[in-house]
Amino acid sequence: MLNDIMGLPFVYPAVWLLICACLFGFLQSLFPLDPTPRPIRRDIWMDIGYWMLGPAVYAWIGGLLIISGYVILFGGNMDAAVEWSKTGAPWLAGWPLWLQALGVLIVTDISLYWTHRLFHSNALWRYHAIHHAPETLDWLHAARFHPINLIFHSIFANAVALWIGFPPAAVAVLAPFNVLYSTMVHANLNWTFGPLRHVFASPVFHRWHHTGADEGGSKNFAATFSFLDHMFGTFYMPKDKKPMNLGLTDRDMPPNLLGQWLYPFMPSEPQQTEEASPKPTTVQ
């Protein structure tokens, strides 16, 4: 079950990496938001490491989180917890799988919105800053998350859906969608989704989130449904303007995967949150 719960399938990260490389590498060549030609990034191997090694680090921790929630939910009654974890809540048994999956998508997106906002707070920012550090953005960055960030954001969202009573199959069926959608919104694509931008997150919508706080850096927290940002007053998508000022001005971010995983625990000078940070350097 653990392999299905994770947003990125644990056993086949290389397969997903290849699929996304072919699909979004091709799409970025056809519909680039930033058409500036660039050589292969020096840190590309680090992003590949995030895709390949990340699941090995956070999978078992995420599994413990989910199991612990079941145990607490049923007051230590392991039989009831195991039964619930296999079949879900009885009141959802009559729902068709597609409706269960839609329910999971809505529940997880609400959870993702609020945990995303929490990771922009002072207490949790250093875990999330790793994701915001790049001054260029492409589909590979979709996996650049600290394990703690991923566990208490993505895996926690799926755990909430499971604890509510959605069956594992309804969570599992969304795994390919979650991988592809998350990769799509991080890709260098000029898609705005037109009028649907007020309903669904697009690459341009999410790219504004990676700009400075004086632009959209403290806005656009939704993973799939941008209407959540409308509901909570954080929607930002100005017309006729490209989100080109990406990344952080902080320069103490380690340039390697292990260093970035240790980064939140390292002593440092007092850091500003991304919401309070100055405008980042314009992408050249």
Secondary structure by P-SEA (a helix, b strand, c coil): ccccccccccccaaaaaaaaaaaaaaaaacccccccccccccaaaaaaaaacccccccaaaaaaaaaaaaaaaaccaaaaaaaaacccccccccccaaaaaaaaaaaaaaaaaaaaaaaaccccccccccccccccccccccccccaaaaaacaaaaaaaaaaacccaaaaaaaaaaaaaaaaaaaccccccccccccccccaaaaaaaacccccccccccccccaaaaaaaccccccccccccccccccccccccaaaaaacccccccccccccccccccccc
